[in-house]
Amino acid sequence: MPKKLFANKFFILILCVALAVVIVASVLSLMGLSDYIRGAVKTALSPLQGLFTKVTDAVEGFTDYFTEFDRLKAENEQLRAELDELRDRSYRVDEIEEMNEWLYEYIGIVREHTEYDFTIADIVGREVGNYMTVFTLDVGTDNGVTANMPVITSDGIVGYVSEAGKNWCQVRTIIESASSVGAYIERTGEVGLLEGDFNMREEGLCKLTYLSADSGVEVGDRVLTSGLGSIYPRGLVLGIVERIEADEYSRTTVAYVRPAADLEDLSRVMVIKSYETVTEE
């Protein structure tokens, strides 16, 4: 091994340079020129010291960067957690406000219609691709709900219960083509039949038929339930007349009505389980 080491030309060159430096330094020291040696060494090492200082500063800066990065990351995670908590609080506040608004409306209807027996229900299902013409509630026969019971909101009539199970029921809205409601125009008292229409339900409309050709119905008129030949009690709001057309074949007037209840944005409704029947002469 030593023979191979001394046979290495590069090693021999380094050894010679080192011996030369030592010998020169010793000679200059004996001649009293040690100060020159120190100055020369300092001069030679000065660039290396500067480089070492820069490297040290770079390493410290690199370390500080990652330390600051970790601190900012932890702070960011904390802020994200606080933001999620604030969003959750905001959601709960909105939910509480919505419930309070609903209860306020519910109490208003209960006070106005003491003759009604109500049950509150949430919508838990909708027919896919349907413009809210049929949906499912979370109440059924266990809650006293049966077929042919009116379903309403504080704004007006939604529809009626078409089928009921133990803990669910299906509701058909007034724009469903199989729906028909005895109705009258509040302003004029003229009586007609509000019907769902297959061609109109995509627009969210139903039509009031059997109006005379010289009917005084106008756009903006309110249409109410008549209570005649219907499952609905008298006087509940059905909707507002949106446009009027003359039927040339039957020589009558047809009024297209927008339901007062927002059928696209329903989440909770009321089922009228019983009410006092009002009859007219």
CYANA upper distance limits for C-alpha pairs under 8 A (distance plus 0.5 A):
  1 MET  CA      5 LEU  CA      6.77
  2 PRO  CA      6 PHE  CA      6.75
  3 LYS  CA      7 ALA  CA      6.57
  4 LYS  CA      8 ASN  CA      7.00
  5 LEU  CA     11 PHE  CA      7.62
  6 PHE  CA     11 PHE  CA      7.34
  6 PHE  CA     12 ILE  CA      6.88
  7 ALA  CA     12 ILE  CA      8.15
  8 ASN  CA     12 ILE  CA      6.91
  9 LYS  CA     13 LEU  CA      6.68
 10 PHE  CA     14 ILE  CA      6.80
 11 PHE  CA     15 LEU  CA      6.64
 12 ILE  CA     16 CYS  CA      6.63
 13 LEU  CA     17 VAL  CA      6.77
 14 ILE  CA     18 ALA  CA      6.67
 15 LEU  CA     19 LEU  CA      6.68
 16 CYS  CA     20 ALA  CA      6.54
 17 VAL  CA     21 VAL  CA      6.66
 18 ALA  CA     22 VAL  CA      6.76
 19 LEU  CA     23 ILE  CA      6.48
 20 ALA  CA     24 VAL  CA      6.43
 21 VAL  CA     25 ALA  CA      6.46
 22 VAL  CA     26 SER  CA      6.57
 23 ILE  CA     27 VAL  CA      6.64
 24 VAL  CA     28 LEU  CA      6.58
 25 ALA  CA     29 SER  CA      6.50
 25 ALA  CA     34 SER  CA      8.16
 25 ALA  CA     37 ILE  CA      7.32
 26 SER  CA     30 LEU  CA      6.72
 27 VAL  CA     31 MET  CA      6.77
 28 LEU  CA     32 GLY  CA      6.83
 28 LEU  CA     33 LEU  CA      5.53
 28 LEU  CA     34 SER  CA      6.69
 28 LEU  CA     37 ILE  CA      7.96
 29 SER  CA     33 LEU  CA      5.77
 29 SER  CA     34 SER  CA      5.15
 29 SER  CA     37 ILE  CA      8.39
 33 LEU  CA     37 ILE  CA      7.11
 34 SER  CA     38 ARG  CA      6.82
 35 ASP  CA     39 GLY  CA      6.64
 36 TYR  CA     40 ALA  CA      6.45
 37 ILE  CA     41 VAL  CA      6.58
 38 ARG  CA     42 LYS  CA      6.53
 39 GLY  CA     43 THR  CA      6.50
 40 ALA  CA     44 ALA  CA      6.49
 41 VAL  CA     45 LEU  CA      6.41
 42 LYS  CA     46 SER  CA      6.16
 43 THR  CA     47 PRO  CA      8.30
 44 ALA  CA     48 LEU  CA      8.32
 45 LEU  CA     49 GLN  CA      6.59
 46 SER  CA     50 GLY  CA      6.75
 47 PRO  CA     51 LEU  CA      6.59
 48 LEU  CA     52 PHE  CA      6.45
 49 GLN  CA     53 THR  CA      6.55
 50 GLY  CA     54 LYS  CA      6.69
 51 LEU  CA     55 VAL  CA      6.58
 52 PHE  CA     56 THR  CA      6.53
 53 THR  CA     57 ASP  CA      6.56
 54 LYS  CA     58 ALA  CA      6.49
 55 VAL  CA     59 VAL  CA      6.63
 56 THR  CA     60 GLU  CA      6.66
 57 ASP  CA     61 GLY  CA      6.49
 58 ALA  CA     62 PHE  CA      6.44
 59 VAL  CA     63 THR  CA      6.60
 60 GLU  CA     64 ASP  CA      6.54
 61 GLY  CA     65 TYR  CA      6.53
 62 PHE  CA     66 PHE  CA      7.02
 63 THR  CA     67 THR  CA      6.65
 64 ASP  CA     68 GLU  CA      6.50
 65 TYR  CA     69 PHE  CA      6.46
 66 PHE  CA     70 ASP  CA      6.56
 67 THR  CA     71 ARG  CA      6.78
 68 GLU  CA     72 LEU  CA      6.56
 69 PHE  CA     73 LYS  CA      6.49
 70 ASP  CA     74 ALA  CA      6.64
 71 ARG  CA     75 GLU  CA      6.62
 72 LEU  CA     76 ASN  CA      6.39
 73 LYS  CA     77 GLU  CA      6.70
 74 ALA  CA     78 GLN  CA      6.75
 75 GLU  CA     79 LEU  CA      6.67
 76 ASN  CA     80 ARG  CA      6.57
 77 GLU  CA     81 ALA  CA      6.68
 78 GLN  CA     82 GLU  CA      6.73
 79 LEU  CA     83 LEU  CA      6.55
 80 ARG  CA     84 ASP  CA      6.64
 81 ALA  CA     85 GLU  CA      6.73
 82 GLU  CA     86 LEU  CA      6.69
 83 LEU  CA     87 ARG  CA      6.62
 84 ASP  CA     88 ASP  CA      6.60
 85 GLU  CA     89 ARG  CA      6.67
 86 LEU  CA     90 SER  CA      6.54
 87 ARG  CA     91 TYR  CA      6.55
 88 ASP  CA     92 ARG  CA      6.72
 89 ARG  CA     93 VAL  CA      6.60
 90 SER  CA     94 ASP  CA      6.64
 91 TYR  CA     95 GLU  CA      6.59
 92 ARG  CA     96 ILE  CA      6.56
 93 VAL  CA     97 GLU  CA      6.57
 94 ASP  CA     98 GLU  CA      6.54
 95 GLU  CA     99 MET  CA      6.65
 96 ILE  CA    100 ASN  CA      6.54
 97 GLU  CA    101 GLU  CA      6.58
 98 GLU  CA    102 TRP  CA      6.64
 99 MET  CA    103 LEU  CA      6.57
100 ASN  CA    104 TYR  CA      6.53
101 GLU  CA    105 GLU  CA      6.81
102 TRP  CA    106 TYR  CA      6.56
103 LEU  CA    107 ILE  CA      6.46
104 TYR  CA    108 GLY  CA      6.72
105 GLU  CA    109 ILE  CA      6.88
105 GLU  CA    154 SER  CA      6.42
106 TYR  CA    110 VAL  CA      6.70
106 TYR  CA    154 SER  CA      7.30
107 ILE  CA    111 ARG  CA      6.60
108 GLY  CA    112 GLU  CA      6.64
109 ILE  CA    113 HIS  CA      6.34
109 ILE  CA    154 SER  CA      7.11
110 VAL  CA    114 THR  CA      6.21
110 VAL  CA    116 TYR  CA      7.87
110 VAL  CA    118 PHE  CA      8.40
115 GLU  CA    275 TYR  CA      6.01
115 GLU  CA    276 GLU  CA      6.47
116 TYR  CA    272 ILE  CA      6.82
116 TYR  CA    273 LYS  CA      7.94
116 TYR  CA    274 SER  CA      6.34
116 TYR  CA    275 TYR  CA      5.07
116 TYR  CA    276 GLU  CA      7.75
117 ASP  CA    272 ILE  CA      6.19
117 ASP  CA    273 LYS  CA      5.92
117 ASP  CA    274 SER  CA      5.75
117 ASP  CA    275 TYR  CA      6.95
118 PHE  CA    270 MET  CA      6.73
118 PHE  CA    271 VAL  CA      6.09
118 PHE  CA    272 ILE  CA      5.25
118 PHE  CA    273 LYS  CA      6.39
118 PHE  CA    274 SER  CA      8.16
119 THR  CA    143 ASN  CA      8.37
119 THR  CA    270 MET  CA      6.06
119 THR  CA    271 VAL  CA      5.63
119 THR  CA    272 ILE  CA      7.10
119 THR  CA    273 LYS  CA      7.55
120 ILE  CA    268 ARG  CA      7.82
120 ILE  CA    269 VAL  CA      6.54
120 ILE  CA    270 MET  CA      5.09
120 ILE  CA    271 VAL  CA      6.89
121 ALA  CA    137 LEU  CA      6.52
121 ALA  CA    138 ASP  CA      6.49
121 ALA  CA    139 VAL  CA      6.63
121 ALA  CA    268 ARG  CA      6.26
121 ALA  CA    269 VAL  CA      5.95
121 ALA  CA    270 MET  CA      6.44
121 ALA  CA    271 VAL  CA      7.69
122 ASP  CA    137 LEU  CA      6.08
122 ASP  CA    138 ASP  CA      6.28
122 ASP  CA    267 SER  CA      6.41
122 ASP  CA    268 ARG  CA      4.89
122 ASP  CA    269 VAL  CA      6.87
123 ILE  CA    135 PHE  CA      7.46
123 ILE  CA    136 THR  CA      6.27
123 ILE  CA    137 LEU  CA      5.08
123 ILE  CA    138 ASP  CA      7.05
123 ILE  CA    266 LEU  CA      7.97
123 ILE  CA    267 SER  CA      5.78
123 ILE  CA    268 ARG  CA      6.34
123 ILE  CA    269 VAL  CA      8.05
124 VAL  CA    135 PHE  CA      8.23
124 VAL  CA    136 THR  CA      6.21
124 VAL  CA    137 LEU  CA      6.05
124 VAL  CA    138 ASP  CA      6.71
125 GLY  CA    135 PHE  CA      6.05
125 GLY  CA    136 THR  CA      5.30
125 GLY  CA    137 LEU  CA      7.54
126 ARG  CA    130 ASN  CA      8.13
126 ARG  CA    132 MET  CA      7.40
126 ARG  CA    134 VAL  CA      6.90
126 ARG  CA    135 PHE  CA      4.82
126 ARG  CA    136 THR  CA      6.75
127 GLU  CA    132 MET  CA      7.90
127 GLU  CA    133 THR  CA      8.45
127 GLU  CA    134 VAL  CA      6.62
127 GLU  CA    135 PHE  CA      6.67
130 ASN  CA    134 VAL  CA      7.80
131 TYR  CA    201 ARG  CA      7.35
131 TYR  CA    202 GLU  CA      6.67
131 TYR  CA    204 GLY  CA      7.56
131 TYR  CA    264 GLU  CA      7.69
132 MET  CA    173 THR  CA      7.77
132 MET  CA    263 LEU  CA      6.46
132 MET  CA    264 GLU  CA      6.68
133 THR  CA    172 ARG  CA      6.21
133 THR  CA    173 THR  CA      5.48
133 THR  CA    174 ILE  CA      8.02
133 THR  CA    175 ILE  CA      6.72
133 THR  CA    176 GLU  CA      5.61
133 THR  CA    201 ARG  CA      8.35
134 VAL  CA    170 GLN  CA      7.48
134 VAL  CA    171 VAL  CA      6.04
134 VAL  CA    172 ARG  CA      5.14
134 VAL  CA    173 THR  CA      6.73
134 VAL  CA    176 GLU  CA      7.98
135 PHE  CA    170 GLN  CA      6.30
135 PHE  CA    171 VAL  CA      5.92
135 PHE  CA    172 ARG  CA      7.40
136 THR  CA    168 TRP  CA      7.32
136 THR  CA    169 CYS  CA      6.18
136 THR  CA    170 GLN  CA      5.05
136 THR  CA    171 VAL  CA      6.62
137 LEU  CA    168 TRP  CA      6.06
137 LEU  CA    169 CYS  CA      5.89
137 LEU  CA    170 GLN  CA      6.90
137 LEU  CA    171 VAL  CA      8.00
138 ASP  CA    167 ASN  CA      6.56
138 ASP  CA    168 TRP  CA      5.29
138 ASP  CA    169 CYS  CA      7.42
139 VAL  CA    143 ASN  CA      6.50
139 VAL  CA    145 VAL  CA      7.37
139 VAL  CA    166 LYS  CA      8.13
139 VAL  CA    167 ASN  CA      5.34
139 VAL  CA    168 TRP  CA      5.05
139 VAL  CA    169 CYS  CA      6.65
140 GLY  CA    144 GLY  CA      7.08
140 GLY  CA    145 VAL  CA      5.43
140 GLY  CA    146 THR  CA      7.28
140 GLY  CA    164 ALA  CA      5.95
140 GLY  CA    165 GLY  CA      5.74
140 GLY  CA    166 LYS  CA      5.37
140 GLY  CA    167 ASN  CA      4.69
140 GLY  CA    168 TRP  CA      4.83
140 GLY  CA    169 CYS  CA      5.80
141 THR  CA    145 VAL  CA      5.29
141 THR  CA    146 THR  CA      6.37
141 THR  CA    164 ALA  CA      6.90
141 THR  CA    165 GLY  CA      6.38
141 THR  CA    166 LYS  CA      5.24
141 THR  CA    167 ASN  CA      6.94
141 THR  CA    168 TRP  CA      8.17
142 ASP  CA    166 LYS  CA      5.76
142 ASP  CA    167 ASN  CA      6.57
143 ASN  CA    167 ASN  CA      7.89
144 GLY  CA    273 LYS  CA      7.61
145 VAL  CA    149 MET  CA      7.80
145 VAL  CA    164 ALA  CA      7.47
145 VAL  CA    169 CYS  CA      8.22
145 VAL  CA    271 VAL  CA      8.16
145 VAL  CA    273 LYS  CA      6.80
146 THR  CA    161 VAL  CA      7.46
146 THR  CA    163 GLU  CA      7.59
146 THR  CA    164 ALA  CA      6.02
146 THR  CA    169 CYS  CA      8.33
146 THR  CA    273 LYS  CA      8.43
147 ALA  CA    160 TYR  CA      8.22
147 ALA  CA    161 VAL  CA      5.41
147 ALA  CA    162 SER  CA      5.60
147 ALA  CA    163 GLU  CA      5.65
147 ALA  CA    164 ALA  CA      6.46
148 ASN  CA    160 TYR  CA      6.21
148 ASN  CA    161 VAL  CA      5.55
148 ASN  CA    162 SER  CA      6.42
148 ASN  CA    163 GLU  CA      8.50
148 ASN  CA    231 ILE  CA      6.91
149 MET  CA    160 TYR  CA      5.92
149 MET  CA    161 VAL  CA      5.72
149 MET  CA    231 ILE  CA      7.37
149 MET  CA    232 TYR  CA      8.36
149 MET  CA    271 VAL  CA      7.18
149 MET  CA    272 ILE  CA      6.56
149 MET  CA    273 LYS  CA      6.52
149 MET  CA    274 SER  CA      8.29
150 PRO  CA    157 ILE  CA      8.12
150 PRO  CA    158 VAL  CA      8.33
150 PRO  CA    159 GLY  CA      6.57
150 PRO  CA    160 TYR  CA      4.90
150 PRO  CA    161 VAL  CA      6.99
150 PRO  CA    231 ILE  CA      7.23
150 PRO  CA    232 TYR  CA      6.37
150 PRO  CA    271 VAL  CA      6.39
150 PRO  CA    272 ILE  CA      5.92
150 PRO  CA    273 LYS  CA      8.07
151 VAL  CA    157 ILE  CA      6.89
151 VAL  CA    158 VAL  CA      5.96
151 VAL  CA    159 GLY  CA      5.72
151 VAL  CA    160 TYR  CA      5.68
151 VAL  CA    161 VAL  CA      7.46
151 VAL  CA    171 VAL  CA      8.20
151 VAL  CA    269 VAL  CA      7.25
151 VAL  CA    270 MET  CA      6.14
151 VAL  CA    271 VAL  CA      5.00
151 VAL  CA    272 ILE  CA      6.73
152 ILE  CA    156 GLY  CA      6.17
152 ILE  CA    157 ILE  CA      4.97
152 ILE  CA    158 VAL  CA      5.37
152 ILE  CA    159 GLY  CA      7.42
152 ILE  CA    261 ALA  CA      8.32
152 ILE  CA    269 VAL  CA      6.45
152 ILE  CA    270 MET  CA      5.80
152 ILE  CA    271 VAL  CA      6.92
152 ILE  CA    272 ILE  CA      8.13
153 THR  CA    157 ILE  CA      7.00
153 THR  CA    158 VAL  CA      7.32
153 THR  CA    261 ALA  CA      7.00
153 THR  CA    268 ARG  CA      8.48
153 THR  CA    269 VAL  CA      5.86
153 THR  CA    270 MET  CA      6.53
154 SER  CA    261 ALA  CA      8.34
155 ASP  CA    237 VAL  CA      7.75
155 ASP  CA    260 ALA  CA      6.22
155 ASP  CA    261 ALA  CA      5.60
155 ASP  CA    262 ASP  CA      8.47
156 GLY  CA    236 LEU  CA      6.66
156 GLY  CA    237 VAL  CA      5.20
156 GLY  CA    238 LEU  CA      6.26
156 GLY  CA    239 GLY  CA      7.91
156 GLY  CA    259 PRO  CA      8.27
156 GLY  CA    260 ALA  CA      6.01
156 GLY  CA    261 ALA  CA      5.73
157 ILE  CA    174 ILE  CA      8.24
157 ILE  CA    236 LEU  CA      7.13
157 ILE  CA    237 VAL  CA      6.63
157 ILE  CA    238 LEU  CA      5.83
157 ILE  CA    259 PRO  CA      8.16
157 ILE  CA    260 ALA  CA      7.75
157 ILE  CA    261 ALA  CA      6.87
158 VAL  CA    173 THR  CA      5.88
158 VAL  CA    174 ILE  CA      6.79
158 VAL  CA    259 PRO  CA      8.33
158 VAL  CA    261 ALA  CA      6.58
158 VAL  CA    263 LEU  CA      7.69
159 GLY  CA    171 VAL  CA      6.96
159 GLY  CA    172 ARG  CA      5.90
159 GLY  CA    173 THR  CA      4.38
159 GLY  CA    174 ILE  CA      5.50
160 TYR  CA    171 VAL  CA      5.95
160 TYR  CA    172 ARG  CA      6.14
160 TYR  CA    173 THR  CA      7.05
160 TYR  CA    174 ILE  CA      8.46
161 VAL  CA    169 CYS  CA      7.12
161 VAL  CA    170 GLN  CA      6.22
161 VAL  CA    171 VAL  CA      4.94
161 VAL  CA    172 ARG  CA      7.00
162 SER  CA    169 CYS  CA      8.05
162 SER  CA    170 GLN  CA      6.19
162 SER  CA    171 VAL  CA      6.03
162 SER  CA    172 ARG  CA      6.80
163 GLU  CA    169 CYS  CA      6.07
163 GLU  CA    170 GLN  CA      5.66
163 GLU  CA    171 VAL  CA      7.76
164 ALA  CA    168 TRP  CA      6.47
164 ALA  CA    169 CYS  CA      4.51
164 ALA  CA    170 GLN  CA      6.75
165 GLY  CA    169 CYS  CA      6.27
172 ARG  CA    176 GLU  CA      6.78
172 ARG  CA    179 SER  CA      7.87
173 THR  CA    179 SER  CA      7.69
174 ILE  CA    179 SER  CA      6.00
174 ILE  CA    180 SER  CA      7.48
174 ILE  CA    181 VAL  CA      8.20
174 ILE  CA    195 GLU  CA      7.62
174 ILE  CA    196 GLY  CA      6.39
174 ILE  CA    206 CYS  CA      7.68
174 ILE  CA    259 PRO  CA      8.29
175 ILE  CA    179 SER  CA      7.26
175 ILE  CA    195 GLU  CA      7.58
175 ILE  CA    196 GLY  CA      4.68
175 ILE  CA    197 ASP  CA      7.04
175 ILE  CA    200 MET  CA      8.42
175 ILE  CA    201 ARG  CA      6.13
175 ILE  CA    204 GLY  CA      7.17
175 ILE  CA    205 LEU  CA      6.67
175 ILE  CA    206 CYS  CA      5.66
176 GLU  CA    196 GLY  CA      5.35
176 GLU  CA    197 ASP  CA      7.19
176 GLU  CA    198 PHE  CA      7.64
176 GLU  CA    201 ARG  CA      7.36
177 SER  CA    195 GLU  CA      7.54
177 SER  CA    196 GLY  CA      4.66
177 SER  CA    197 ASP  CA      5.11
177 SER  CA    198 PHE  CA      5.67
177 SER  CA    201 ARG  CA      8.27
178 ALA  CA    195 GLU  CA      8.33
178 ALA  CA    196 GLY  CA      6.89
179 SER  CA    195 GLU  CA      6.27
179 SER  CA    196 GLY  CA      5.79
180 SER  CA    193 LEU  CA      7.17
180 SER  CA    194 LEU  CA      6.01
180 SER  CA    195 GLU  CA      4.82
180 SER  CA    196 GLY  CA      6.90
181 VAL  CA    193 LEU  CA      6.31
181 VAL  CA    194 LEU  CA      5.53
181 VAL  CA    195 GLU  CA      6.95
181 VAL  CA    225 THR  CA      7.47
181 VAL  CA    230 SER  CA      6.59
181 VAL  CA    232 TYR  CA      8.17
182 GLY  CA    191 VAL  CA      8.24
182 GLY  CA    192 GLY  CA      6.97
182 GLY  CA    193 LEU  CA      5.41
182 GLY  CA    194 LEU  CA      6.77
182 GLY  CA    225 THR  CA      6.40
182 GLY  CA    226 SER  CA      5.82
182 GLY  CA    227 GLY  CA      6.92
182 GLY  CA    228 LEU  CA      6.33
182 GLY  CA    229 GLY  CA      7.08
182 GLY  CA    230 SER  CA      6.41
183 ALA  CA    191 VAL  CA      6.37
183 ALA  CA    192 GLY  CA      5.88
183 ALA  CA    193 LEU  CA      6.01
183 ALA  CA    194 LEU  CA      6.58
183 ALA  CA    208 LEU  CA      8.43
183 ALA  CA    223 VAL  CA      7.02
183 ALA  CA    224 LEU  CA      5.99
183 ALA  CA    225 THR  CA      4.91
183 ALA  CA    226 SER  CA      5.07
183 ALA  CA    227 GLY  CA      8.05
184 TYR  CA    189 GLY  CA      6.24
184 TYR  CA    190 GLU  CA      5.87
184 TYR  CA    191 VAL  CA      4.66
184 TYR  CA    192 GLY  CA      6.24
184 TYR  CA    193 LEU  CA      8.38
184 TYR  CA    223 VAL  CA      6.21
184 TYR  CA    224 LEU  CA      6.04
184 TYR  CA    225 THR  CA      6.89
184 TYR  CA    226 SER  CA      6.24
185 ILE  CA    189 GLY  CA      5.55
185 ILE  CA    190 GLU  CA      5.87
185 ILE  CA    191 VAL  CA      7.05
185 ILE  CA    217 VAL  CA      7.82
185 ILE  CA    221 ASP  CA      7.25
185 ILE  CA    222 ARG  CA      6.58
185 ILE  CA    223 VAL  CA      5.22
185 ILE  CA    224 LEU  CA      6.92
186 GLU  CA    190 GLU  CA      8.33
186 GLU  CA    221 ASP  CA      7.59
186 GLU  CA    222 ARG  CA      6.20
186 GLU  CA    223 VAL  CA      6.39
186 GLU  CA    224 LEU  CA      6.91
187 ARG  CA    221 ASP  CA      7.24
187 ARG  CA    222 ARG  CA      7.84
188 THR  CA    216 GLY  CA      7.59
188 THR  CA    217 VAL  CA      7.86
190 GLU  CA    211 LEU  CA      7.98
190 GLU  CA    215 SER  CA      8.42
191 VAL  CA    210 TYR  CA      8.37
191 VAL  CA    211 LEU  CA      7.70
191 VAL  CA    226 SER  CA      8.10
192 GLY  CA    208 LEU  CA      6.60
192 GLY  CA    209 THR  CA      6.09
192 GLY  CA    210 TYR  CA      5.64
192 GLY  CA    211 LEU  CA      6.29
193 LEU  CA    208 LEU  CA      5.92
193 LEU  CA    209 THR  CA      5.77
193 LEU  CA    210 TYR  CA      6.87
194 LEU  CA    206 CYS  CA      7.28
194 LEU  CA    207 LYS  CA      6.06
194 LEU  CA    208 LEU  CA      4.80
194 LEU  CA    209 THR  CA      6.87
195 GLU  CA    206 CYS  CA      6.24
195 GLU  CA    207 LYS  CA      5.93
195 GLU  CA    208 LEU  CA      6.84
195 GLU  CA    209 THR  CA      7.97
196 GLY  CA    200 MET  CA      8.17
196 GLY  CA    201 ARG  CA      7.62
196 GLY  CA    205 LEU  CA      8.12
196 GLY  CA    206 CYS  CA      5.26
196 GLY  CA    207 LYS  CA      7.05
197 ASP  CA    201 ARG  CA      6.54
197 ASP  CA    205 LEU  CA      8.29
197 ASP  CA    206 CYS  CA      6.36
197 ASP  CA    207 LYS  CA      7.54
198 PHE  CA    202 GLU  CA      8.35
200 MET  CA    204 GLY  CA      7.04
200 MET  CA    205 LEU  CA      5.90
200 MET  CA    206 CYS  CA      6.84
201 ARG  CA    205 LEU  CA      5.88
201 ARG  CA    206 CYS  CA      7.23
204 GLY  CA    258 ARG  CA      7.21
204 GLY  CA    259 PRO  CA      8.13
204 GLY  CA    263 LEU  CA      8.47
205 LEU  CA    256 TYR  CA      6.91
205 LEU  CA    257 VAL  CA      6.11
205 LEU  CA    258 ARG  CA      5.52
205 LEU  CA    259 PRO  CA      7.39
206 CYS  CA    256 TYR  CA      6.32
206 CYS  CA    257 VAL  CA      5.87
206 CYS  CA    258 ARG  CA      7.23
206 CYS  CA    259 PRO  CA      8.17
207 LYS  CA    254 VAL  CA      7.07
207 LYS  CA    255 ALA  CA      6.11
207 LYS  CA    256 TYR  CA      4.85
207 LYS  CA    257 VAL  CA      6.14
208 LEU  CA    254 VAL  CA      6.24
208 LEU  CA    255 ALA  CA      5.49
208 LEU  CA    256 TYR  CA      6.65
208 LEU  CA    257 VAL  CA      7.37
209 THR  CA    252 THR  CA      8.33
209 THR  CA    253 THR  CA      7.38
209 THR  CA    254 VAL  CA      5.63
209 THR  CA    255 ALA  CA      7.32
210 TYR  CA    252 THR  CA      7.00
210 TYR  CA    253 THR  CA      7.58
210 TYR  CA    254 VAL  CA      7.87
211 LEU  CA    215 SER  CA      6.60
211 LEU  CA    252 THR  CA      6.22
211 LEU  CA    253 THR  CA      5.62
211 LEU  CA    254 VAL  CA      7.05
212 SER  CA    251 ARG  CA      8.14
212 SER  CA    252 THR  CA      5.39
212 SER  CA    253 THR  CA      6.25
213 ALA  CA    246 ALA  CA      7.55
213 ALA  CA    251 ARG  CA      6.28
213 ALA  CA    252 THR  CA      4.73
213 ALA  CA    253 THR  CA      5.57
214 ASP  CA    252 THR  CA      8.41
214 ASP  CA    253 THR  CA      8.10
215 SER  CA    253 THR  CA      7.27
217 VAL  CA    221 ASP  CA      7.38
217 VAL  CA    255 ALA  CA      8.17
218 GLU  CA    241 VAL  CA      7.57
218 GLU  CA    243 ARG  CA      8.49
218 GLU  CA    244 ILE  CA      7.92
219 VAL  CA    240 ILE  CA      8.21
219 VAL  CA    241 VAL  CA      5.53
219 VAL  CA    242 GLU  CA      5.88
219 VAL  CA    243 ARG  CA      6.20
219 VAL  CA    244 ILE  CA      7.53
220 GLY  CA    240 ILE  CA      6.13
220 GLY  CA    241 VAL  CA      5.61
220 GLY  CA    242 GLU  CA      6.83
221 ASP  CA    240 ILE  CA      6.16
221 ASP  CA    241 VAL  CA      5.86
222 ARG  CA    237 VAL  CA      7.73
222 ARG  CA    238 LEU  CA      8.10
222 ARG  CA    239 GLY  CA      6.42
222 ARG  CA    240 ILE  CA      5.19
222 ARG  CA    241 VAL  CA      7.00
223 VAL  CA    237 VAL  CA      6.69
223 VAL  CA    238 LEU  CA      5.98
223 VAL  CA    239 GLY  CA      5.90
223 VAL  CA    240 ILE  CA      6.52
223 VAL  CA    241 VAL  CA      7.75
223 VAL  CA    257 VAL  CA      8.43
224 LEU  CA    234 ARG  CA      7.95
224 LEU  CA    235 GLY  CA      5.93
224 LEU  CA    236 LEU  CA      5.86
224 LEU  CA    237 VAL  CA      4.99
224 LEU  CA    238 LEU  CA      5.64
224 LEU  CA    239 GLY  CA      7.72
225 THR  CA    232 TYR  CA      7.27
225 THR  CA    233 PRO  CA      7.33
225 THR  CA    234 ARG  CA      5.54
225 THR  CA    235 GLY  CA      5.72
225 THR  CA    236 LEU  CA      5.87
225 THR  CA    237 VAL  CA      7.00
225 THR  CA    238 LEU  CA      6.96
226 SER  CA    230 SER  CA      8.48
226 SER  CA    233 PRO  CA      7.89
226 SER  CA    234 ARG  CA      5.31
226 SER  CA    235 GLY  CA      6.89
227 GLY  CA    231 ILE  CA      7.84
227 GLY  CA    232 TYR  CA      6.26
227 GLY  CA    233 PRO  CA      5.38
227 GLY  CA    234 ARG  CA      4.59
227 GLY  CA    235 GLY  CA      7.99
227 GLY  CA    277 THR  CA      8.31
227 GLY  CA    278 VAL  CA      7.23
227 GLY  CA    279 THR  CA      7.65
228 LEU  CA    234 ARG  CA      8.27
228 LEU  CA    279 THR  CA      7.67
228 LEU  CA    280 GLU  CA      8.31
233 PRO  CA    275 TYR  CA      7.69
233 PRO  CA    276 GLU  CA      8.30
233 PRO  CA    277 THR  CA      7.01
233 PRO  CA    278 VAL  CA      7.46
234 ARG  CA    278 VAL  CA      7.09
237 VAL  CA    260 ALA  CA      7.27
238 LEU  CA    259 PRO  CA      6.19
238 LEU  CA    260 ALA  CA      6.36
238 LEU  CA    261 ALA  CA      8.33
239 GLY  CA    257 VAL  CA      6.36
239 GLY  CA    258 ARG  CA      5.77
239 GLY  CA    259 PRO  CA      4.55
239 GLY  CA    260 ALA  CA      4.73
239 GLY  CA    261 ALA  CA      8.06
240 ILE  CA    257 VAL  CA      5.82
240 ILE  CA    258 ARG  CA      5.83
240 ILE  CA    259 PRO  CA      7.07
240 ILE  CA    260 ALA  CA      7.09
241 VAL  CA    255 ALA  CA      6.74
241 VAL  CA    256 TYR  CA      6.26
241 VAL  CA    257 VAL  CA      4.87
241 VAL  CA    258 ARG  CA      6.86
242 GLU  CA    255 ALA  CA      7.94
242 GLU  CA    256 TYR  CA      6.20
242 GLU  CA    257 VAL  CA      5.97
242 GLU  CA    258 ARG  CA      6.75
243 ARG  CA    255 ALA  CA      6.47
243 ARG  CA    256 TYR  CA      5.85
243 ARG  CA    257 VAL  CA      7.85
244 ILE  CA    253 THR  CA      7.69
244 ILE  CA    254 VAL  CA      6.37
244 ILE  CA    255 ALA  CA      4.97
244 ILE  CA    256 TYR  CA      6.66
245 GLU  CA    253 THR  CA      6.47
245 GLU  CA    254 VAL  CA      5.78
245 GLU  CA    255 ALA  CA      6.90
246 ALA  CA    251 ARG  CA      7.54
246 ALA  CA    252 THR  CA      6.58
246 ALA  CA    253 THR  CA      5.07
246 ALA  CA    254 VAL  CA      6.53
247 ASP  CA    251 ARG  CA      5.88
247 ASP  CA    252 THR  CA      5.77
247 ASP  CA    253 THR  CA      6.22
247 ASP  CA    254 VAL  CA      7.07
248 GLU  CA    252 THR  CA      7.66
259 PRO  CA    263 LEU  CA      8.18
262 ASP  CA    266 LEU  CA      7.00
